Amino acid sequence: VKVAIGGCAALLAFSAYLASPGAQRRLVVTKAIIEEVAMARAGTCGDPSWFLPSEVCEGPDVTDSWGNRRRKTYTPPAASCPNATAYSWCDSSEDLSVRVDKLVAGMSFDELAAQVSCDIFGGVPAIERLGVNNYNYIRENNHGLLWNDACPIPTMFPQIITMAASFNRTLWKAAAEASGIETRYNFHTGKQNSLFTQTNFNIFLDPRWGRGQEVPGEDPFLNTVYAKTWTSGVQAPKGPGGAPLAGTSCKHFTAYSFEGAGGWPHPARDSNRHNFNAVIAEVDLADTHLPMYKGCAEAGAMGMMTSYNAINGVPMAANGPLTNGEARKKWGFNGAVVTDCGAVEDIWLRHKYVSNATEAARVALTGGTDIECGKTIKTSATQGMKPLLQNAVKNSFGVRFRLGDFDVQPEKIVTQMYDQGEHAKLAYEAAVQGAVLLKNDGKTLPLAKGIRLAVMGPLKHGTWEVLGSYSGYKNSANWSDSPNVVTPVQGLQNCGLGLTLVVTEGGPYVCSPTDQVIPGTNHAVQKPEADVVLIVAGLYCQDEQLQDVDMRPEESGKCQSGCLESEGCDRPGLSLPQGQRQLIDRATAWGLPVVLVLISGGPVDLAVYAGTPGVKSIMWMGYPGQAAGTAMARLLFGIESPTGRLTHTFYKGSYADTLSMKDMNMRPDAAKGYPGRTYRFVDPAKWVVYPFGYGLSYHQWEYSWADKPASTKRSGWQCSLSVTAAVKNSGGCTSEPETSVLLFLVPPSSAGPLAPRMALRAFERVRGPKATLIFELSEQDFQLAGADGKFRLVPGTWRAELAKPSTLAPRYFQVKASGCQ
């Protein structure tokens, strides 16, 4: 199919879009405005604001074109405290803990047990006699509020793994705040019954892990900064009366990086996330699996969700030493601890930690659980556990009080619709900044105006496929009904620039074992009449046909084919599905330049394509969210420049063959042939194709160390490093130069065998043609964990390096107890 996209066609397409019922835009379009818009589009690949969704959500309930009834009218819940004297705990002049004690003291044993047991769909019940509304502590906000079948559709930002690749704290906080605003809006309009939302900050430990897409990356420093920044955005004090917009609960505490063989159908047959015992050395626990949750506590996070797995024999849902000891006593965590769904049942039924449900309820409560996602505690707790239940409910209701649930408010809070357009622009910006350019031989990108571009690959029309897991859909019964998503082909169709688009329909599909258009025939994609071939390849982020994630290893064809990465489904290896590999091989044989765009969370083996001359450019976009197509098109044509950097290592496929997913050791063991995990410990020369922190740009940047860092007038132990970043040339890109500067520290050789090869210690976003950055390093940055899990200063000759592909020589300096030189 050839589609010529020029000025006239752009005008017609845009006019049709404005006229479509789905757009529902309140715009007055005059002939002059349309002409101006068409001219701008033809010259600049489109203003991304044209493609931003905006829904009108007032009016009666309606049935959309797919037959799904989208509720547009809701009844907000009654105020729990209509006035300060309604109940004794409504007086906001009293200390919060006193108010919580008064409310909890009035609850019966059955009411307490019910408030501890949260149904994943319905939440905990209301207590009408106490003015307590029902509430659901299992609400998800990984990259936008997961709320289906609602109007408006929540903004779907890129998946966390993509947003983290921007290394832009400002962007992370803005997206978090926007999602907090949307959560608060939906709560006050009665569309959902919670302000308590879950976000995943685990370490991307094994590259095959199905949920690696949901986390910032494989580095504990990065994940910690992301967790603290996201928490501060979601919990910004911009709710009614200065209350937080919403609450962040940090999951999964901790050492969760394994799905396994499926949990519900065969609880004892195979290892899976419901019965897995993670054997972890103290040093690995201290420097890899705890830092991000300590960061959550320091940022004031209102919750933590414990993981299914056990650590060294103790299920996390009952792990008092970590939950009560580390989190509450050492870190000062002051929120509610919620379990993953079914985890208390796992304690006895799958981990076999205790012998029955009653004992499971007891050890969960004594181990720090405040809210169970499930019903084991409600049905099995005994009267003797009432003090434990009261303590748990005080913790959970303390969160609700802090979020303003029991503040005196008007009978009806008038909530204005949030600015959907501004949030969508932010989603577009996040998709652009999170894209990582891995290869660009001969400066193939950016593409020239007026070219003939052939588009193929299984994800060229991706809708829900480009969002990532834990996304909200307009129609939960039909994920493809996603009017808020710009597909890759739509983004190119909207681009203009005199582009001739040749869209090749048919196979291979994501999971195809062959590149034949129709499997079982000899009819494959033929050489197109084009100047450049664009292949949009990758993995499935979800299985839309099987929602029970624990059944996926048993019943999902996608999971069994190795083309799915999701909750419940790890990949067997790192290769792209065979049909996609065959398509890339066929395309390179045509003699045309091939540009490969990857839609995936986890890494795939790119060793062959990194060295294949025909594959000129490779750009990884993760799961870029609702603005996927717009961001992709503008990146390919140089309206924007890729500035992202990998937050996870892209390994050779052979790496995954050398270690079991169940081996949690971070450090390598040469005697056993064990390569170690993540860039901090893996030998890059032997196992790595593209390292953590890698990312190219159209702009050519030059870096230099400044000889004399500016004085910062800080007292105490300090060490300053100064870096200058400057643009040498634009590389054909018209956008303002931007990049991220990542600073790594390499410990001295005397640090011992437990020391990492290198570790990220600082990063900053740079905008403009030139900037000088001052990195202030503390004593903590030069401390390493020992075998006992304690951190100690390591004196000696350290060196600082920047992320590749920088060729700047390392800077060496001496570290002593008094500072560095």
N, C-alpha and C positions, 0 to 999 in steps of 0.2 A: 504494500500500500504506500503510495506516495502522497504526501501532503505538503503542498507548498505553503509556507507560512511567510507572508509578506505584509506590507502595510494594509492593503485592502482586506485580506483574510483576517488579519489581526483585529481590524475594526469590526468585521462581521462577528467574529468569535466573541469579542468583548461585549458587543451589543446583545448577542444571544444570551450571554451569561447574565447580564443585568436584567434581562427580561424573564429569566427562568424563575419559576416559583420557589425553587430551593434557595435562591440567593436572598430574597426578601430584603433587599437593600432599600433604605430610605434615601434615595438619591434623586436629584433633579439633573437629568442629563441633557444638555443642550448640544446643538450641532457643533458649536465652537469647542466645547469641552471634549467631545468625542474626537474631533480632528486633532486637538492638542494631544490627547491621550494616545491616538494612533501613531503620531509622529514620535512621541517619546518612546513608545514601545518598539517601534521599528529600529530605533537607534541604540537602545540600552538594554535589550533583553527583558524589558518590562519592569515596572515598579512593583515590587512584591506586595504592596498594599492592595493591589487590584484583586489579588486572589485570596484575600483574608475572609474567612467565614464570619457572618454576622446574622444571628437568628433573632427573630422577634418572638418572645416567649410569653406574651400576654394572650388571653383569650381562652376559649373552651378547649377541652381535650379534643385531639384530632387523631385520625388514622392516616398515616403517611402512605406513600405509593407502594411500599412493600407490605402493607397490611399490618404494620406494627403500631399499636396504640401508644403514642408518646404522651405521657402525662404532662400537661402544661399548667394545670391548676392544682395547688397543694394547700393544705391547712397547716399553718405553723403550729407548733406545740404551745400549750398554755405556759405562761411564765411560772417558774417554780416559786418565785418570790414576787408576787404582785405588789407587795409593799413591805416595809421594814418590820412590821409586826405580824405578818402572816404566819410565820414560824419563828421560833427562838433563834434559829441559825441564819435568818435573813438580815440581821443587823450587821452591815459591812464595816461598822466602826470597831467591831470586835476582831481579835486576832483570828486569822484564818483557821489555825489548828483548833481553836476553841469552838468555832462554828462547825467544823467537821465532826468533832467529838460529840456535839449536841445532836447532830443529825443521826450519826451512826448508833448512838446510845438508844435511840427509839426504834431500832430495827429488831425484829424477831429473828430467831435462829433460821427459819426457813427463808426469810427475806435476805438475810446475810448470805446464805448459801446461794441463793438465786443471783445476787449481785456479783458473786465471784465467778459464776458460770455463764459465759457469753456465747450465745449461738452465733455462728459465722454470718448468718443472714439477718436474724432478728435482733441480736444483741441481748442485753439484760433487760428484764421486765421493768415496767413502771411500778411505783409504789404510790398509788393515788392518794392514800390517806396522809402521806407525807409531802405531797406535791412533787414527787420525783418522777420525771419522765423516763421512758425507756431510752436506752443508749447503746450504741454499738462501738466497741473498742477495736473492732477488726475492720478498719477502713484503710484503704491503700492510697498512697501518694508517692509513688516512685518517681514519676516524671510527669505529674499531672494527676488530678483527682480521678480515681477509678470509680466512675458513676455512670452506669449504662441507662439508655432509654430515657434520658432526661433532656430538657431544653433549658439553656443551650448545652451543646456537647462540651464537656470540659476541655480546656486547651491541652492538647497532647504534645508536650515538649519532646525533644529527642530522648531516647532511653538514656539512663544514667551513664552508661559506658561512653556514649557519644558526648554528652554534655561535659563530662569530666575531661575529655580530650582537649577542650578549649583552654584548660588551665587558667580559667578566668573567674576569680572569686566574685567579681561584680555581677557577672552573668548568672552564676549559680544563685546568688542571693536574690536577684531580681526574679528569676524563675520560681524560686521557692516562695517568695512573697506573693507573686501572682497566684500560685496554687493555693496559698493560704487565704487569699481574698476570695477565690472561687469556693473554697471549702466553707468559709464563713457565710457567703451568700447562700449556698445550698442549705446550710443549717438553718438560717433565719427564715428562709422561705418555706421550710418544711419538707424540702426534697430529700434530705437525709438526716439521720438522727445522731450525728456525731461530729466532733471537732478533733478527735483523737486519731491521727493518721500514721501509718507504718511506712518506713523507708529503709531500704536495704543497703548496708555499708560493709558487708563481709569482704574478705580478701578474695580476689580472683586467683585462687591457688593453683588449680589444675586447668589447663587450657580447654579441656573437654567438658568442663562443668556446664550443665544446662542453664544455670542461672547467672553465669558470669556477666551476661548482658545487663543485669540489674544492679551491678555494683560499680563504684568509680574505677577500680582497677586493682592491680596486684601489689601496690606499694602502700605500706601502713601510714606513711606521712601524708601522702596524697589523700587517702581515704579519710584520715583524721581531719584534715583541713576541709574537705568536702562536707563531712558530717557536721562539723561545727558551723560552717557557712550556711548549709541548707537549714539546719535547725534554727539559726538566728533569723533567717528569712521567713520561714513558716510561722515562727513564734514572735514575729515583729509586733510590738505593742500598739497595734492599730485597730483592734477590735473595739466594741462598745466600752466606753469608760476607760480606755487604755489597756484593755485585756489583750492577751495575745490573739492574733488572727486565728490560729489553730494550734494544735499540739503535735510535736514530732515524737514518734516512738521508734527507736533505733533497733533494727533487726539485722541479723539473727545472732544473738549473743550466745555463744560465739563458736568459731572454728567449723562453720558450715560450708562445705565445698564438695558435696557428694550427694547425688540423687539415688543412684544404685538401681536395683532391680524391681522397684515398685513395692509400695508398703502395705496397702490394704488387702489385696487378695491373698498374699502369701507372707504373713508377718514373720515367720521364722525360717522360711525356706532359703532366702538369699539375703545378703547384706543390702541394706537400703537406708535411706535417711531416717527411717523410724526406729531402726535398731542398731545403727552404726555407732561403734565406740571409737572415737578419735583418740588415738594414743599420741600424745603431744609432749615433747620435752619442755621443761620449764623455760628454757631460753627462747623457744619458738612461741610459746604462749605469750611471753612478755614482750617480745619485739615485733610480733606479727599479728596476733589475734586479739590483743586487748587494747592497743592504742586508740583505735577509732571509737570504741565505746567509752573509754575514759574521756575522749574529746566530747562525746555527746553529753556526759555528765557535767563537764566543765562549761558547756554551752547552755546548760539548764534544760536539756531535753526532758519532756514530760513522761516519757515511757521508754521501756526496752522490751523487746520481744525475745524470749529465749528460743534457742534452736532445738530441733528434734534430737540431735545426736547427744551422745554422752561424751564426756572428756575424762579420759583415764578411769573409766568405769562408773562415773557418776552422771546420770542424765541431767542435761542443763535445766530442765524444768524443776529439778530438785537439788540444784547445785548451790547450796548455801555458802560454801567458801568463796565462790566467785560472785554470786549475786548479793548476798548480805555482806560478805567480807570485803571484796575488792570494790564493787560498785557503790554500795551504800556507805560503808565505813571509811574506806580509803579515798574514794573519789568524790564523795558527797552527793551521790545521785539521790534525787528527792522526787522521784516520780513513781509511776505504777509499772509493775513488771507483769507482762502478759505472756502466756505461752502461745506457741504455734498450735494450730488446730489439731486436736487429738493427742497432744504431747503428754498430758497427764495419764491418759489411757496407755500410751506407749511405755510409761515407767514400769508398769507391771506386766502388760500383755506382750510387749515386744522386747524391751530391754531386760525383762526378768529381774529388775533391780529389787522389787519387793514381790510378795506373793499374791496380793489381791488389791482390789480397787480402793478399799478403805485405807490401807497402808499407803497406796499411791497418793491419795488425797492428803494424808498427813505429811508425807515427806515433801510433797509439792509446796504445801503451806509453810512448813518449817524451813524449806529451802529458798523461800523468797517469792513464791508465786502470789500475785495479788488478783489476777484475772486469768481464769482458764478459758481458752477457746475450746469448748466442749462441755460435757455435763457430768464428768466423773465426780467432781467435788460436790456438786449439787445433790447427786443421788447417793453418795457414799460417805460423806462427812458425818461424824458423830457429834453428839452434844458436847463432848469433851473438847472438841476443836473450836468451840465458839470464840474463845479469845483470839485464836489464830485467824478466824474469819473476820472478826472485828478489825484486827490490825490490817488485813488485806483490803477491806472495804474503806478504811480510813485513807489508805494510800491512793486507791482509785478515785474516791470522791474528792481527795485533795486536788487532784488534777482538774476535775470538773469545776470545783470552786475557783481555782486559778484561772480557768477559761471563762469565768463569768456566768456560769449556769445558774448560780444562786444569788446573783446580784439583783437588786431591785431594778426592774426595767419597765418601760411602757408596756401596756397590754399588747401592743403590736409594734414591733420594730420595722420601720420602713426601710427596706433595703433596695437601693438602686442597683440596676443591672450594671455589672462591671464592664469595663471597656474591652469588649471581645477583640476588637481590632488591635489594640495595643498589646494584648497578650499574644495574639497571633504573630505580630511582628517580632515579638521576643522569641517565639518558637522558631521563626525563620532565622533569626540571628544566631540562635543556639545551634541550629542545623549547619549553618555556614561555618561557625567557629569550631565545631566539633569534627569537621571533615579533615582527614589526614591524607596528604599526598605522599605515597610511598615510592613512586617511580615516575620519572618524566624524561625519558630519553629524547634527545633532539628537541627539547622544548615543544613537544607535540601539543601540550596544553600551555596556555589556553588555545582553544580552537579558533580558527579564522572565521570571520563573517562570510556569509554567502556560500558555505560549503554544502556538499551533499553528505548527510550523516545517516548511516544505517544503524538502526536501534534494534537490538535483539537481546535475548536472555530471558530467564523465567520471571524476573521481578520488574520488568519494564512497565507493567501495569499495576504494580503493587499498591494496595490500599492499606488494609490492616497489616499486611506483611511488612510495611516500612515503619510501623509504629513501635514495635517491641512488645514484650509481655507486659501484663498489668496495665493495659490501656482501657480507656472508656470508649464505648461505641454508641453511635446513635441508635443502632438496632442490634441488640444482643442476639437476636435470632438470625441475623444476616450481617456478618461483619463487613462484607463487601459494600454494604450501603454506608459509605463513609464520605459524605459530601464535604467534610472538613479537610480531607486529605488530598493534596496535589500529588498525583502519581508522577513517576519519572517521565513518561511520555507526555503527559499534560504539561509538565514544566517546560519541556522542549517546544511543544506546540504553541505555548504562550510566549515564546522567546523572541520571535521576530528575527532581526539581523539578516534578513534575506535567506534564511536557512531553508534548505530542502530536506525534509525528513522522510526517510524510508523505513517504515516500521514493518519488521518481519514477524508475522504472526505464527502461531504454532509452537511446537516443542523446541528444545527440551523444557520440561517443567522442572521445578526445584529438585524433585527426587528422581528424575528420569535416569534409568541406567544407560540410556543411549541418547545421542543428539538428534535422532530421527524425529521429524515433525509428528509422525504417528508411530509410536513404538511398534515394532514388528514388521515394519516396511523398510524399504531402501530409500525412502524419500527424506532426505535431509535438507537443511537450510542451504540454499544456493548462494553463490557469490552475488552480492548486490551491486547495483550501479551507484557507487558511492565513493567519496574521497576518504572517509574514515568510518571505521566500525566501532560502535559503542556497545559493549556487552554489560548488561546489568545482572549480576550474578549474586549468589549468596545462599543463605539458609532460611528456614522457617523459624520464626520466633515463637510460634504458638501452633497448636493443633486445634483448629476451629471446630473439628468434628468430634473431639473427645475432651470434654471439660474436666473429667476426673483425672487429675494429673498423675495420681499414683497408679492408674491403670495404663498409662502410656507405654511403659516398657513391654506390657503384655499384649496390648490391643491397638496401639497406634502404628499404622504402616509407616508414617513419617519418622517416628522414633526408631523403628526397626531398620529403616533404610539409611539411617545416619545423617539425615538432612534436617533434623529438628534439634534445636537447642531450647530447652524450656524447663520450667519447674516439672520435676518428675522424670526428665529425660536428659541424660548425659549423652554426648556423642562417643562413638567407638574409636574415633581417630580424628585427624585434623584435615583430611582431604576434602576438597569440594566434591559434591556428588558426581558420579562418573559421566553422566550426560552433559553436565556443564563443562567438565574438563574436555570432553570430546568436541564440544562446540568451540571452545577457545582454540583448541588445536586446529580445527578445520578453518577457523577465521584467520589464524596466522598464516596458513598455507595459501591464502588468497593473494598475499603480497600487499595487502592494504594495512595501514597503521591501525592497531587495535588498542582501544582505551577500555580498561576494565574498571567498573565501579562495583564495589563489594558492599552488599547489605548483609551484615552479620554482627553479632555481638562478640562472640569468641573468635580467636584467630583461626585462619585456615593456612594450610601449607602453600606458600607462594614461592618456594625455592625455585621451581622450574620457571615460573613466569618472571621472577626477578631477573633471570638470566636469558630469557627468550627475546631475541631482537624484535620479533614481530609485535610483541606486547609492549607498546611504547610507554604507556602510562597506566598506573594503578592508583585508584583513590578509594580508600575505605571510608564509609560513611556511618558505620554502625547501624543503628535503627534511627533514622533522622527525624522521625515524627511527622506531624501533619504538613509541614512545609517541605517535605522531602524533594518533590519535583522542582519546585521553584529554586530551592537552594542548589540542587544539583546542576540545573541549567545555567544558573548565573556563575557558578564555580567553573564549569567547563568552558565557558566563553570569556572568562577573565573579568566579568563585572565584579566578582569577588575573588579573593585569593585564598587558597587553603592555608590555614594557620594552625590546625590542630596537631597534636602530638600523641603518639600511642601511650595509652595507660596500661597496656598489657603487651607482653612479648609475643611476636609472631615467630613461632618455632618451625624448624624443619619437622616433617611428619615423623621421622624416626625418633624424635624425642619422646613422643607419647608411647612408643613401643617399649621404652626402657623402664617405666615405672607404673606402679598400680595407683589408681585414684585413691585407694584407701591408705596409702603410705603418706602420712602428713609431715614427714620430716622435711624441714627447710634446707638443712645443710647437706652438701654432697657427701657421699661415702664411696671413695675410689675402690676400696676393697670389695664392695658389693656391686660395683658398676652403677651406683645410684647417682644421677646427675644433679640432684638438688632441685629447688623450685624458685621460680621468678628470677628476674634479672639480677637480684642481689647476690645470688649464689650459683647460677648456671654459667657454664663456660660459653661465652658468646661465639667464639670461633668455631666451636664444635656443633652447637645446637641451634643457633639463632639466625633467622633470615632478616628480620627487622626488629631492632631492640626497643625496649621501653624508652619513651621519650623521643622517638624518631619522628620526623615530619619535615617534608619539603615545603617550599613556598614558591610562588611565581616571582616574588621579590627576592633579590639576592642580598642576603644580610652578611655583614662583616662584624666580627666581635673582637674586642680587645680588653685586656685587664688595665684598669687605671692604676698608675703607680702610687698615687697618694689619695686614698679614700677620704672623703669629707668627714670631718669630725661630727659625731652625733651627740657628744656630751652625755653619754650614758655612764652611770656609775656601776661598779662591780665588774665581774668577769665579762669580757666582750671580745669580739673578733669581727672585723669588718672586711668585706671584700667588695670591690667595685668593678662593674662590668659596663662597657659601652657597646651598644648595639646600633649599627647604622646601615641604611639601605644603600647598596652600590648601584643597582638598577631595578627597574620596575618589572622586568620580565614580561611586558605586554599586558600587565594588569592595570585597570583604571581605578581600583579602590585605594583607599588610604592604607599605607603599609601598616601591618600589624604582625606581631609574633609573640611567642611565649619563650622566656628564657628560664631554663631549668638548671639549677646548680646541684651537682652531686659532690659528695665527699668520699674520698678513698682513704681508708685507715692505713696506718703504717704496717709494715710486714711483721712487726713485733706484736701485733694485736692478737695473734693466736688463731687457731683453726676455726673457731666459732665466728670470727669476724666476717662480715659481708664483703664481697668484692668492691661494692660501692653502694651508696644509699642517697636517695633524694633528700635534700635538706632545705631547699627554698625554691620558689618559682615566682615570677612576676610577668604580667602581661604588658607588652610594649605597644604603643600606638604612635605613629608619626615617623618621619624619616630618620630620626636620631634620638637616642635617649641614653642616659647614664643611670644605672641601677646600683643601689647600695644594699648589699645583703648583710644584715646584722645577725651574726651567729652567736648562740649562747653556749655555755658550758654543756648543756644537755645535748647539743648537736654533736659533741665529740665523745659522748658516752656510749658504750656498747654493753649489751646484756651478756652476763656470764652464764655458766651452766646452772646456777641457782636462780636465774631469772632476775637478778638484781643488776642495775645499771651502774657502771663506774667509768670515770674519766680515763681515757686511753692517751697517755702522753706519747710524743714522738713526732715524726715527720708525716703529716697528712698532705693530701693534695686535693685541689678543687678542679672539677671538670664541668664543661657544659654538655648538654644533650647533643647527640649526633643529629644531623651531619656536620655540626660545627667541627672545624679543624683547629680551633684555638688550642695552643699548647697548655698543659695543666699549670696551675700555680701551686707551688710548694710553700709550706709554712710549718713552723714549729709550734707544737701545742704543749703547754706546761700547766701546772696547777693554777698559776696566776693569770693565764691568758694565752694568746697566740701571737706570733711574730712572723 
